[in-house]
Amino acid sequence: AACFCALGGLRVRAEAAVAGRPAELCYLFDGPRGCRGAAGGGDGDDPGLPEAERAGSEAACREAAQLRWITCGNAALEPVGYAFLPEHPAAEEGRKTYPPQDVTTMLQRIEANPLRSLFEYDISFHWASNELTQYSDIDNSEPECRREWSPIRDMALSLAYISKDSLCAACQTLPRLMWAVVDGIDPSGFPFSSARTDCFLGLLSIVASEFLCSCQCGVGEVVSAAFLDMMMGLWRRLQLELEAMMFFFSMPLLTMANSGWPLPVLLRRGGDAMRRMFGSLLPSECDLLDLPSAASFQERMVHLASDLSSGGRNMSREFVSEVIGDARRFIERHFHGCPFGQGTAFLAMLRVAELHPELVSNSADLDFFALDSFKAWDALAADRVGRDRRFFHDLLTTRWPWLEFLVDTRGGRRAAELVRGVAPLDLDSFSCSRRVLDTMGEWQWHSSSSPFDSRGEVLLASVASAGGEALAAALCRLEGAEVLFISGTASGYKWGSFTVRGRQAARGLRQLRGRGPAVRARAYNSDCKTWCEHRRSRGPEWSNPLIIVHIKYPCACAIELLAAESVGTRHVYDPVDQFALVPPGMHAILAQTSTAASDYGSHPSVQSNGVRVFWHPLHHSNFRGVRVPAREPPEVVGVHTTHNDTELYSAVADMLQVHAPHVRFEHTDPAARFSNTGGHVVSPAQTDLVVRQLTELDITILRSAGCMAHLNCENTRRWFCDRYKTGQRLVNAFAVGLPAVVFAEQGFLDVVGSSSYPAVARSLDEALLWVRRLTVDRGLRALLSQQALKLAEPYALPRISERLALVLADVLDP
C-alpha cells in the first residue's frame, strides 16, 4: 500500500481483490475545519494504520478515516471524509464521513435544540475556593450510612431491582417516601451541616431514583416541553452530585459498589432509559472513538460482567489469568479509543482479582486507574468541544459495561428479601430511654472513669445517685431537639476551630442516635446575621433551636431574637481560645482546660449571673485509626502548626545538625498545605489529610506559639496561654501514636494528666535533651507511642460527644 497526497487529502492505494479490476484507492479528506491534532491537515502524514489492516475494502477505508479522526483530536462536528473509488482525479462522488453524516447532521440540529442544554456539562463551580459549599462537610467515612437510613436504602433497592413492568407503579410513591424519611431524620439542608451531610450516597441514590423514574415513566409517546423541563432539573441535580462524587471526593468506585446503596443499578437503568429515549438522536460521543477491533473485547466484557453478577465463583485461576491478560493487552493497544473502555478493563481486572488475589499485586491501584480513565474523557471532550461536552451523559449511555462491574450481588439478594417482606430492625422502634439503658455502661464511664470531672461542675449532679432510669430521663430531654452550632462573626464558620467545635461536634452528637438521644445537631455555615434574618422571615419551622452553642464569638442577634420570642432557648458559650469574659445571655460556658474551668467557675461575673461552667476539652480527629509507622532510624522531627516559633525551631534544627545529622527538622504548615481554603481545615477530607500528615513525622515537639499575639507583654501572654491554650495539637499527635516532647503548659498537662508520661519539658534546654534522646532510643520511642495512644482514648469523638450530650442535658435541667 502507498500513501500520498491527492485532491487536498490523503489517499491509500489498495490492491484489487479480484484480478483484472482496476486498483481502488482510499481517499481521506480533512473536513472544512481541518485536523487540529498532531497529524496535521492534508500534509501527507501516514495516519498510522497498521500494515496488516490496510485490506482492500471499503470497511478498511472507513477504519482509516476513523483512526485519522481520532488522532486529529477532532469533535464529532469536525469529521474526516473518505471515499473508496477507482483512481481518477475527482474523487468527490461516493464520499462518506467519519463520524457518519447522520450523526454529524443530528448534532448540528441539536445546536438549536433543548437537548443541547439538557445534557451539557461543565464544572458547576470552582472546587478550589475558600468558600464553603454544600459538599464541604460531607463525611464519607461510613458510606453505607447509619441505621436510621436503612428504610431509605431498602426503598432504593426496591426501585433498582423491580421489574420494568412494575417500576412506574413504585415510582408513584417510593421517591416521595424516601424524601419523607430524610425529612424525618432532619429536613434542613445547606447552609446547615446536618444529618444530610452524613449520608452522601444515600441522597445520591434518591436523586438517581427520581431521575430513573422520570426517564422511564415521565414521558409519553411524544417528548413534550414540560417533560424536558422536568427532566432538565433532575438531570442537572444528578450531574452535580456525580461531579462531587467523581471530581471533588474522587470516591473510589469500589467504595460506591460495596456501600450497600444500589447506585450502579440505578445509574445503569437510568442510562439505558436515556439511550432508548435519545440514543438515535444523541449517542455517547466517547463511543465514536472506538475502532471496530474494540467490539470483540467489549462483547467479552459484557458476558464477563454478567457472569460476575451471578457470583462468578466457578471461574478458574486459568480463566481469571486469561481475563487479566486480555484486559492488559487491550489497555496497551487501544489507547486511541474511548477511555471508558480502558476504565472497564481496569474494573474487570479488579473484579476477577477478588477471586484470585494472588494474580494482581496492585489491586488497590486498579480502582483509581479505572476512575482516572473515566475522568479522562472529560479532559479529552473538553479539548474537542469545550463547554459543549456531555461528559456524564456519555458516561451513563456508553455501550461499555462499566456499571455492571460495580453491581453488588448482595443488593439483589436484599431486594428479594424485601419482596418476601423481610424488614431491617428499626432503631427508632426503641424509645430513647431504652437506647440509653441498653448502653448504660458507656454513659456511666463519664462518672466513674472520665479524667474530666476533676474541674468544673459534676455532670448531672442532681441525678448522679438516682440510678440509670433518672440518667436516661435527663439525657432524653434532648430527644428530637435542635442543637445549633453558630459563630458570631461573618467568617467564623470558615475557621478550623469551627470545624472541630462546630461541624465535627454536631456530627458527633448526631452519631449518638444508636445509643442515646436522637439530636438534630446542626452547624450553620454562614454569617450568623443571615441566620437571624431567615429565622425572622421563615419562622420556627425553618430553625427552632432548643440550645445554641456559640463558637468563639456570640451571635448577639440570635440571643436577642429568641429572648424576645420567649421560646426558652439555652445559650452555651464555647470560647475555644479567646480567653474572654462570658458574654451576656449565656447559661453555660465550656472551658478548654482544667485551669480555665477553675478560673471561670470562681470569676465574679460568672457567679453573679449564675452561669454554669463545664470542662469540655477538644476531641482528636483520627477517626480512621491511622498510626505512625515505626521507622528505624527516625528521619524527621517536626511540628504541624500554622504558627512559627522561630526560637524553638532554630534550636531543634541546630541541635539535630550537630548530634543527629541523619534526622531533619520539618515545619508542616497547614496554611500552605490548604492554601485553597485560606489555610483552614474545613472538610472531613482535609481532616483525614491532617492526620496522615502527622504520620510524616517520627517525633514532634509542642509549645504554644502565636497565642494572644496582640498583647505586647510576653509575661501577660504566657500567663494566659499557659493556663488556657488547648491541648488540641497534642491530642491529635497522641491519637496517631506520635512520640511527643511537650512543654509544661496546662493544655498539654491536661492530656498527660497523672500518667507516667516522661517527656515533659520545663525549659528549652530540657526539651532539646528529650528530642536528642528520642532520636537514638528506639525503645523510648516505642514506649511513648504506646502511652500516647492510651492517653488519647478519652478524647475520641464518641467519648467527647457523650460528654457534650451530658453537658447539654444538664443545661436543660429545670
C-alpha positions in Angstrom: 0.0 0.0 0.0 1.2 3.5 -0.7 0.1 6.8 0.9 0.4 10.1 -0.9 -1.2 13.5 -1.2 -4.2 13.8 -3.6 -7.1 16.1 -4.0 -6.5 18.0 -0.8 -6.5 14.9 1.4 -4.8 11.5 1.7 -5.2 8.5 -0.5 -4.2 5.0 0.3 -3.7 2.6 -2.6 -5.5 -0.7 -2.1 -4.8 -3.6 -4.5 -7.9 -5.0 -6.2 -9.2 -8.1 -4.6 -10.2 -9.5 -8.0 -7.6 -9.8 -10.7 -8.3 -7.7 -13.7 -10.2 -4.9 -11.9 -8.6 -1.5 -11.7 -6.9 -0.6 -8.5 -9.1 1.1 -5.9 -7.9 3.9 -3.6 -9.0 5.0 -0.2 -9.1 8.8 -0.2 -9.1 10.6 3.1 -10.3 14.2 3.3 -10.0 16.5 6.3 -13.1 18.5 7.0 -13.6 22.2 6.5 -12.2 22.8 10.0 -9.1 20.8 9.3 -7.3 18.5 11.6 -6.2 20.1 14.9 -4.2 17.1 16.1 -0.5 16.4 15.7 -1.2 14.6 12.4 -1.8 18.0 10.6 -4.2 18.7 7.9 -3.6 17.2 4.5 0.2 17.2 5.0 0.8 13.7 3.7 1.4 12.1 7.1 0.5 8.5 7.4 -2.4 8.2 9.8 -0.7 5.3 11.5 -2.9 2.4 10.2 -1.0 -0.9 10.8 0.1 -2.5 7.5 -1.9 -5.7 8.2 -5.2 -3.7 8.4 -4.8 -2.0 5.0 -7.0 -4.5 3.3 -8.6 -3.6 0.0 -12.1 -3.0 1.3 -14.4 -0.1 2.0 -14.5 -1.2 5.7 -10.7 -0.8 5.9 -11.1 2.6 4.3 -13.7 3.6 6.8 -11.4 2.4 9.6 -8.6 4.5 8.2 -10.8 7.6 8.3 -11.9 6.8 11.8 -8.4 6.4 13.1 -7.4 9.7 11.4 -10.4 11.5 13.0 -9.3 10.1 16.4 -5.7 11.1 16.1 -6.7 14.5 14.8 -8.5 15.1 18.2 -11.5 16.5 16.3 -15.0 16.8 17.6 -17.9 15.0 16.1 -18.8 18.1 14.1 -15.3 18.0 12.5 -15.5 14.8 10.6 -12.9 13.2 8.3 -14.2 12.3 4.8 -13.3 9.2 2.9 -14.0 7.6 -0.4 -13.1 4.1 -1.8 -13.1 4.5 -5.5 -11.1 3.7 -8.7 -8.3 6.1 -9.2 -9.4 9.2 -11.0 -8.7 12.9 -10.5 -12.1 13.8 -8.9 -13.0 11.5 -6.0 -16.0 13.6 -4.8 -18.6 11.0 -5.8 -19.3 8.4 -3.2 -17.6 10.4 -0.4 -18.7 9.4 3.2 -17.5 10.7 6.6 -16.5 9.5 10.0 -18.3 10.2 12.2 -21.2 9.2 9.8 -23.1 12.0 8.2 -26.3 11.2 10.1 -24.5 11.6 13.4 -23.0 15.0 12.4 -26.3 16.2 11.0 -28.1 15.2 14.1 -25.5 17.0 16.3 -25.9 20.1 14.1 -29.6 20.1 14.7 -29.1 19.7 18.5 -27.1 23.0 18.4 -30.6 24.7 18.4 -32.4 22.1 20.3 -33.3 22.0 24.0 -31.5 18.7 24.3 -28.2 20.6 23.9 -28.6 22.4 27.2 -30.2 19.4 28.8 -27.1 17.2 28.7 -24.2 19.7 28.5 -21.8 19.5 31.4 -19.3 22.0 32.8 -17.7 22.3 36.2 -20.5 23.7 38.3 -18.3 25.9 40.5 -14.6 26.1 41.3 -13.8 23.5 44.0 -10.6 25.3 44.8 -12.4 28.0 46.7 -12.1 29.2 50.3 -15.9 29.5 50.5 -17.8 26.6 51.9 -20.3 24.7 49.7 -22.9 22.1 50.3 -20.2 19.5 49.8 -17.5 20.8 52.2 -18.8 19.0 55.3 -19.8 15.7 53.6 -18.4 12.8 55.6 -17.8 9.6 53.6 -16.1 7.7 56.3 -19.2 5.5 56.6 -20.5 5.3 53.1 -23.2 2.7 54.0 -24.6 5.3 56.5 -26.1 4.7 59.9 -29.1 2.5 60.7 -31.6 5.4 60.5 -31.0 5.4 56.8 -31.9 1.7 56.4 -35.5 2.3 55.3 -34.3 4.6 52.5 -31.8 2.1 51.3 -34.4 -0.6 51.2 -36.7 1.6 49.1 -33.9 2.4 46.8 -33.1 -1.3 46.4 -36.7 -2.0 45.6 -36.7 0.6 42.8 -33.3 -0.6 41.5 -34.3 -4.3 41.1 -38.0 -4.1 40.5 -39.2 -5.3 37.1 -39.8 -2.8 34.3 -43.5 -3.6 34.3 -43.8 -2.7 38.0 -41.4 0.2 38.1 -43.7 3.0 37.3 -46.2 2.0 39.9 -43.4 2.0 42.5 -42.3 5.4 41.2 -45.6 6.9 42.2 -44.8 6.5 45.9 -41.2 5.5 46.8 -39.3 8.6 45.9 -41.6 10.8 47.9 -41.4 8.3 50.8 -37.6 8.4 50.7 -37.6 12.2 51.0 -40.1 11.9 53.8 -37.8 9.6 55.8 -34.9 12.0 55.2 -37.0 14.9 56.5 -37.9 12.7 59.5 -34.2 12.4 60.3 -33.6 16.1 59.7 -35.2 18.3 56.9 -32.5 21.0 57.0 -30.0 21.4 54.2 -27.2 23.8 53.3 -26.1 26.2 54.7 -26.7 23.9 57.6 -24.4 21.0 58.2 -27.0 18.4 59.3 -27.8 14.7 59.0 -27.8 15.1 55.3 -24.1 15.6 55.2 -23.6 12.2 56.9 -25.1 10.1 54.0 -24.0 11.4 50.6 -24.5 8.1 48.8 -28.0 7.8 50.3 -29.0 11.2 49.0 -27.4 10.5 45.6 -29.4 7.2 45.5 -32.6 9.2 46.0 -31.7 11.6 43.2 -30.8 8.7 40.9 -34.1 7.1 41.7 -36.0 10.2 40.8 -34.1 10.5 37.6 -34.8 6.9 36.7 -38.4 7.3 37.4 -38.6 10.4 35.2 -36.9 8.7 32.3 -38.8 5.5 32.5 -42.2 6.8 33.5 -42.5 10.5 32.8 -42.6 10.6 29.1 -45.4 9.7 26.8 -45.5 8.9 23.1 -44.3 12.5 22.4 -41.4 14.2 24.3 -43.1 17.4 25.4 -41.5 20.6 26.5 -42.9 20.1 30.0 -41.2 16.8 30.3 -37.9 18.2 29.1 -38.1 21.0 31.7 -38.8 18.5 34.5 -36.0 16.1 33.3 -33.6 19.0 32.9 -33.9 19.9 36.5 -33.5 16.3 37.7 -30.6 15.7 35.3 -28.7 18.9 36.5 -29.1 17.8 40.1 -27.8 14.3 39.3 -24.9 15.7 37.3 -23.9 18.0 40.2 -24.0 15.1 42.7 -22.0 12.8 40.4 -19.5 15.6 39.8 -19.0 15.9 43.6 -18.5 12.1 43.9 -16.0 11.7 41.0 -14.2 15.0 40.9 -14.5 16.6 44.4 -14.3 13.5 46.6 -12.6 11.2 44.0 -14.5 8.4 45.7 -13.1 5.0 44.8 -15.5 3.2 42.6 -15.5 0.1 44.9 -16.5 2.3 47.8 -19.6 3.1 45.9 -20.1 -0.5 44.8 -19.7 -2.0 48.3 -21.6 0.6 50.2 -24.9 -1.3 50.1 -26.5 1.5 48.1 -27.8 0.3 44.7 -26.3 3.3 42.8 -24.7 1.2 40.0 -28.0 -0.4 39.2 -30.0 2.9 39.4 -27.4 4.7 37.2 -27.3 1.8 34.7 -31.1 1.7 34.4 -31.2 5.4 34.0 -28.5 5.4 31.3 -30.3 2.6 29.5 -33.6 4.6 29.6 -31.7 7.7 28.2 -30.2 5.6 25.4 -33.6 4.2 24.5 -35.2 7.7 24.6 -32.5 9.8 22.9 -29.9 7.3 21.6 -31.0 7.6 18.0 -30.5 11.4 18.3 -27.7 11.7 20.8 -25.2 8.9 21.1 -22.3 8.7 23.6 -19.7 10.6 21.7 -16.9 8.7 23.5 -18.1 5.5 21.9 -17.4 7.1 18.5 -13.7 6.8 19.2 -13.7 3.0 19.4 -12.3 1.2 16.4 -14.1 -2.0 15.2 -11.3 -4.1 16.8 -12.6 -3.0 20.2 -16.0 -4.6 19.6 -14.9 -8.1 20.4 -13.4 -7.1 23.7 -16.5 -5.1 24.6 -18.6 -8.1 24.0 -16.4 -10.3 26.2 -16.7 -7.7 29.0 -20.5 -7.8 28.7 -20.5 -11.5 29.2 -17.9 -11.4 32.0 -19.9 -8.7 33.9 -23.0 -10.9 33.6 -21.1 -14.0 34.9 -19.7 -12.0 37.9 -23.2 -10.6 38.8 -24.2 -14.3 39.1 -21.4 -14.9 41.6 -18.5 -16.0 39.4 -17.4 -18.5 42.0 -16.6 -21.2 39.4 -14.1 -19.1 37.5 -10.8 -21.0 37.5 -7.5 -19.5 38.1 -6.5 -20.0 34.5 -9.7 -18.2 33.3 -9.0 -15.3 35.6 -5.4 -15.1 34.4 -6.6 -15.0 30.8 -9.1 -12.2 31.6 -6.4 -10.1 33.2 -4.1 -10.7 30.2 -6.8 -9.7 27.7 -7.5 -6.6 29.7 -3.9 -5.6 29.9 -3.4 -6.1 26.2 -6.5 -4.0 25.4 -5.3 -1.2 27.6 -1.9 -1.2 25.9 -3.1 -1.4 22.4 -6.3 0.7 22.3 -5.0 4.0 23.8 -6.7 5.9 21.0 -10.1 4.6 21.8 -12.8 5.7 24.2 -11.2 5.8 27.7 -14.4 4.2 29.1 -13.1 1.0 27.5 -9.9 1.3 29.4 -11.7 2.1 32.6 -13.9 -1.0 32.1 -10.8 -3.1 31.5 -9.3 -1.9 34.8 -12.6 -2.8 36.6 -12.7 -6.2 35.0 -9.2 -6.9 36.3 -10.2 -5.6 39.7 -13.3 -7.7 40.0 -11.8 -11.0 38.8 -8.7 -10.4 41.0 -11.1 -10.7 44.0 -11.5 -14.4 43.1 -7.7 -14.9 42.8 -5.9 -12.0 44.6 -2.5 -13.5 44.0 -2.7 -12.8 40.3 -2.7 -9.0 40.8 -0.2 -7.2 43.0 -1.7 -3.7 42.8 -5.4 -4.4 43.0 -6.0 -1.3 45.2 -4.4 0.9 42.4 -6.7 -0.5 39.8 -9.7 1.2 41.4 -8.0 4.6 41.0 -6.8 3.8 37.5 -10.3 3.0 36.5 -11.7 6.2 38.0 -9.0 8.3 36.3 -9.7 6.6 33.0 -13.3 7.6 33.1 -12.5 11.1 34.2 -10.0 11.3 31.3 -12.9 11.6 28.9 -13.9 14.9 30.5 -10.4 16.3 29.5 -10.5 14.8 26.1 -14.0 16.0 25.4 -13.1 19.5 26.7 -10.2 19.6 24.2 -12.6 18.6 21.4 -15.8 20.6 22.1 -15.1 22.8 25.2 -18.1 23.7 27.2 -20.4 21.8 24.8 -19.2 18.5 26.2 -21.7 16.0 27.6 -19.4 14.0 30.0 -22.0 12.4 32.3 -24.4 11.8 29.5 -21.7 9.9 27.6 -20.6 8.1 30.8 -24.1 6.7 31.5 -25.1 5.9 28.0 -21.9 4.3 26.8 -22.0 0.7 25.5 -19.1 -0.2 27.8 -20.5 -2.2 30.7 -18.5 -0.4 33.5 -21.5 -0.1 35.8 -22.3 -3.8 35.6 -18.9 -4.5 37.1 -19.8 -2.4 40.1 -23.1 -4.1 40.9 -23.1 -5.7 44.4 -24.7 -9.1 44.3 -25.9 -8.5 47.9 -28.2 -5.8 46.6 -30.2 -8.2 44.5 -30.5 -10.7 47.4 -31.6 -7.9 49.8 -34.2 -6.7 47.2 -35.5 -10.3 47.0 -35.8 -10.3 50.8 -37.9 -7.1 50.7 -40.2 -8.7 48.2 -40.7 -11.5 50.8 -41.4 -9.0 53.5 -38.1 -9.3 55.4 -37.5 -5.8 57.0 -34.5 -4.5 58.9 -34.5 -3.7 62.6 -35.5 -0.1 63.0 -33.7 1.6 65.9 -36.4 4.1 66.2 -38.8 1.3 67.3 -36.9 1.6 70.7 -37.5 4.6 72.9 -34.7 7.0 73.8 -34.6 5.8 77.3 -34.3 2.1 76.1 -31.4 3.0 74.0 -29.6 4.8 76.9 -30.3 2.0 79.3 -29.0 -0.6 76.9 -25.7 1.2 76.7 -25.6 2.5 80.3 -22.0 1.3 80.8 -20.8 3.8 78.2 -22.7 6.7 79.8 -21.6 5.7 83.3 -18.0 5.8 82.3 -18.2 9.6 82.4 -19.0 9.5 86.2 -16.7 6.6 87.1 -13.6 6.7 84.8 -13.5 10.0 82.9 -10.5 12.3 83.6 -12.6 15.4 83.0 -14.6 15.6 86.2 -11.8 16.9 88.4 -12.6 20.5 87.5 -15.8 22.4 86.6 -19.2 21.1 87.6 -20.1 17.5 88.0 -22.3 16.4 85.1 -26.0 15.9 86.0 -25.2 16.0 89.7 -28.9 16.2 90.5 -29.4 12.6 89.1 -25.9 11.1 89.7 -27.1 9.0 92.6 -30.6 8.3 91.4 -29.7 5.4 89.1 -29.9 4.6 85.4 -33.6 5.5 84.8 -33.0 9.0 86.1 -29.9 9.5 83.9 -31.8 8.2 80.9 -34.7 10.6 81.5 -32.3 13.5 81.8 -30.5 12.7 78.6 -33.7 12.1 76.7 -34.7 15.7 77.2 -32.5 16.1 74.1 -34.6 13.6 72.0 -35.6 15.4 68.8 -34.2 18.7 69.9 -32.4 21.0 67.6 -28.9 22.0 68.8 -27.4 24.7 66.7 -23.7 25.5 66.5 -23.0 29.0 65.2 -20.3 31.6 65.1 -21.0 35.3 65.8 -18.7 36.7 63.1 -19.1 37.0 59.3 -16.3 34.5 58.6 -16.0 32.4 61.8 -17.7 29.4 60.2 -14.7 29.1 57.9 -12.1 28.7 60.7 -10.6 25.4 61.7 -11.8 25.9 65.2 -15.4 25.9 63.9 -14.7 22.7 62.1 -13.7 21.0 65.3 -16.1 22.6 67.8 -18.9 23.2 65.4 -19.2 20.8 62.4 -17.4 17.8 64.0 -19.1 18.4 67.4 -22.5 18.4 65.7 -21.7 15.3 63.8 -20.7 13.6 67.0 -24.0 14.4 68.6 -25.9 13.1 65.6 -23.9 9.8 65.9 -25.3 9.2 69.4 -28.7 8.2 67.9 -28.0 4.5 68.2 -27.1 4.6 71.9 -28.7 7.8 73.2 -31.0 10.7 72.2 -31.7 11.4 68.5 -30.4 15.0 68.4 -30.9 17.3 65.4 -27.5 18.8 65.7 -26.7 21.4 63.1 -23.8 23.7 62.3 -24.6 26.9 60.5 -22.1 27.6 57.7 -22.7 31.3 57.2 -22.8 34.7 58.9 -25.0 34.5 62.0 -26.8 37.6 60.9 -28.2 35.7 57.9 -29.5 33.0 60.3 -31.3 35.7 62.2 -32.8 37.2 59.0 -34.0 33.8 57.9 -35.4 33.0 61.3 -37.4 36.2 61.3 -38.8 35.6 57.7 -39.3 31.8 57.9 -40.1 31.2 61.5 -39.5 28.3 63.8 -40.4 25.7 61.1 -37.0 26.6 59.5 -34.9 26.5 62.6 -36.0 26.4 66.2 -33.0 25.5 68.4 -33.5 24.4 72.0 -29.8 25.0 72.6 -27.4 27.3 70.7 -23.6 26.7 71.1 -21.8 29.9 70.3 -18.3 29.2 68.9 -15.6 31.7 69.8 -17.9 34.7 69.4 -21.5 35.0 70.5 -24.3 35.5 67.9 -25.9 38.6 69.6 -28.8 38.8 67.2 -29.8 35.2 67.9 -29.8 35.8 71.6 -31.9 38.9 71.3 -34.3 37.4 68.8 -35.0 34.2 70.7 -35.3 36.1 74.0 -37.9 38.4 72.5 -39.9 35.3 71.4 -39.6 33.7 74.9 -39.0 30.3 73.4 -36.8 29.2 76.2 -33.6 28.6 74.2 -30.5 27.9 76.3 -27.2 29.5 75.2 -23.8 27.9 75.7 -20.6 29.8 75.1 -17.5 27.9 73.7 -14.7 30.5 73.7 -12.2 27.9 72.2 -9.0 30.0 72.6 -10.5 33.5 73.1 -9.9 33.6 76.9 -12.8 36.1 77.1 -15.3 37.2 79.6 -18.6 35.3 79.4 -20.9 37.3 77.1 -24.4 38.4 78.4 -27.2 36.0 77.9 -25.2 32.8 78.4 -26.4 29.9 80.5 -23.2 27.9 80.5 -19.6 28.1 79.3 -17.3 25.3 78.0 -13.8 25.6 79.3 -11.0 24.1 77.3 -8.5 23.4 80.1 -8.9 22.4 83.7 -7.4 25.6 84.9 -9.8 27.6 82.7 -12.7 25.7 84.3 -11.5 26.6 87.7 -10.9 30.3 86.8 -14.2 30.7 85.1 -16.0 29.0 88.0 -14.6 31.4 90.5 -15.0 34.5 88.4 -17.3 37.1 90.0 -19.3 37.8 86.8 -19.9 34.1 86.2 -21.1 33.5 89.8 -23.3 36.6 89.9 -25.0 35.7 86.6 -25.5 32.0 87.5 -23.5 30.8 84.5 -22.7 27.1 84.6 -19.1 26.1 84.0 -18.1 22.7 82.4 -14.7 21.4 81.5 -15.1 20.2 77.9 -11.8 19.6 76.1 -11.3 19.2 72.3 -11.5 15.8 70.7 -9.0 14.3 68.3 -9.7 13.9 64.7 -8.1 10.4 64.0 -11.5 8.9 63.1 -9.9 6.1 60.9 -7.4 4.8 63.4 -4.3 5.9 61.4 -1.0 5.1 63.1 2.6 6.5 62.7 4.9 3.8 61.3 7.8 2.8 63.4 10.7 3.9 61.2 14.3 3.0 62.2 16.3 5.1 62.3 13.9 8.1 62.6 14.0 10.6 59.8 12.0 13.6 60.8 11.5 15.7 63.9 8.8 18.2 63.2 5.7 20.3 64.1 2.3 20.7 62.5 1.0 24.2 63.1 0.3 27.5 61.3 2.4 29.3 63.9 6.1 29.9 63.5 8.1 29.5 66.8 11.4 30.7 65.4 13.3 30.3 68.7 12.2 26.7 69.1 12.5 25.6 65.5 16.0 27.0 65.1 17.2 25.4 68.3 15.9 22.0 67.3 17.3 22.2 63.8 20.8 23.3 65.1 20.8 20.5 67.7 19.9 17.9 65.1 22.6 19.1 62.7 25.3 18.5 65.4 24.0 15.4 67.3 21.7 13.7 64.8 22.6 14.7 61.2 20.6 11.9 59.7 17.4 13.5 61.1 15.9 16.6 59.7 13.6 19.2 61.2 10.4 19.9 59.3 7.6 22.5 59.9 4.4 21.4 58.3 2.3 24.5 57.8 -1.5 23.9 57.1 -1.7 27.4 55.7 0.5 26.1 52.8 -1.0 22.6 52.6 -4.5 24.0 52.5 -4.0 27.3 50.7 -7.1 26.7 48.6 -9.2 27.2 51.7 -7.3 30.0 53.2 -5.1 27.7 55.3 -8.2 26.5 57.2 -9.2 22.8 57.7 -12.9 22.9 56.9 -13.8 19.5 55.5 -13.6 15.8 56.7 -11.3 15.1 53.7 -8.9 17.8 54.9 -9.2 16.4 58.5 -8.1 13.0 57.2 -5.2 14.7 55.4 -4.1 16.4 58.6 -4.0 13.0 60.4 -2.0 11.5 57.6 0.4 14.4 57.5 1.2 13.7 61.1 2.5 10.3 60.1 5.2 12.0 58.1 6.9 12.8 61.4 8.8 10.4 63.7 9.0 12.8 66.7 7.2 16.0 67.4 7.8 18.9 69.9 5.0 21.0 71.1 5.0 24.5 72.6 2.2 27.1 72.2 3.1 29.9 69.8 1.1 32.7 68.2 -1.2 32.8 71.2 -2.5 36.2 72.3 -0.2 37.9 69.8 -2.0 41.2 70.2 -0.5 41.6 73.7 2.8 43.4 73.9 3.9 42.0 77.2 5.4 38.5 77.0 4.7 37.7 80.6 1.0 38.5 80.1 0.9 36.4 77.0 2.4 33.4 78.8 0.0 33.9 81.8 -3.0 33.5 79.5 -1.6 30.9 77.1 0.0 28.6 79.6 -3.3 28.4 81.5 -6.0 28.4 78.7 -4.5 27.3 75.4 -6.0 24.0 74.3 -4.1 20.7 74.0 -5.6 20.0 70.6 -2.3 19.5 68.8 -1.0 17.1 71.4 -4.3 15.1 71.3 -4.0 14.8 67.5 -0.4 13.7 67.8 -1.1 11.2 70.5 -4.1 9.8 68.6 -1.7 8.5 65.8 0.9 7.3 68.3 3.4 10.0 67.6 6.1 10.4 70.3 6.0 14.0 71.6 8.1 16.3 73.7 5.7 18.8 75.4 6.2 21.9 77.3 4.6 22.2 80.7 1.5 24.2 79.7 -1.9 23.4 81.0 -3.5 22.3 77.8 -0.7 19.7 77.4 -0.6 18.8 81.1 -4.4 18.0 81.0 -3.7 15.4 78.3 -0.8 13.8 80.1 -2.7 14.0 83.4 -1.4 12.0 86.3 0.2 9.4 84.0 3.9 8.5 83.9 4.4 10.1 80.5 8.0 11.4 81.0 8.8 13.7 78.1 7.5 16.9 79.7 10.0 19.9 79.4 10.1 23.0 81.6 12.7 24.8 79.6 14.1 24.9 76.1 17.3 23.1 77.1 15.3 20.3 78.7 13.2 19.9 75.6 16.3 19.6 73.3 17.7 16.9 75.6 14.4 14.9 75.2 14.4 15.3 71.4 18.1 14.2 71.3 17.4 11.2 73.4 14.4 10.1 71.3 16.4 10.2 68.1 18.7 7.4 69.4 16.5 5.5 71.8 14.2 3.2 69.8 12.7 1.6 73.0 11.8 5.0 74.4 10.0 6.0 71.2 8.0 2.8 71.3 7.1 3.3 74.9 5.9 6.9 74.3 3.9 5.8 71.3 2.1 3.2 73.4 1.4 5.7 76.1 0.3 8.3 73.6 -2.4 6.0 72.1 -3.7 5.2 75.6 -3.8 8.8 76.7 -5.7 9.8 73.5 -8.6 7.3 74.1 -10.7 9.6 76.3 -10.5 12.3 73.7 -12.1 10.2 70.9 -15.1 11.9 69.3 -17.6 9.4 70.6 -16.5 9.9 74.2 -16.4 13.7 73.9 -19.8 13.7 72.1 -21.3 11.7 75.0 -19.8 14.2 77.4 -21.2 17.1 75.4 -24.7 15.5 75.4 -24.5 15.2 79.2 -23.4 18.8 79.5 -26.3 20.0 77.3 -28.8 17.8 79.2 -27.5 19.4 82.4 -28.0 22.8 80.9 -31.7 21.9 80.3 -32.1 20.8 83.9 -35.0 22.9 85.2 
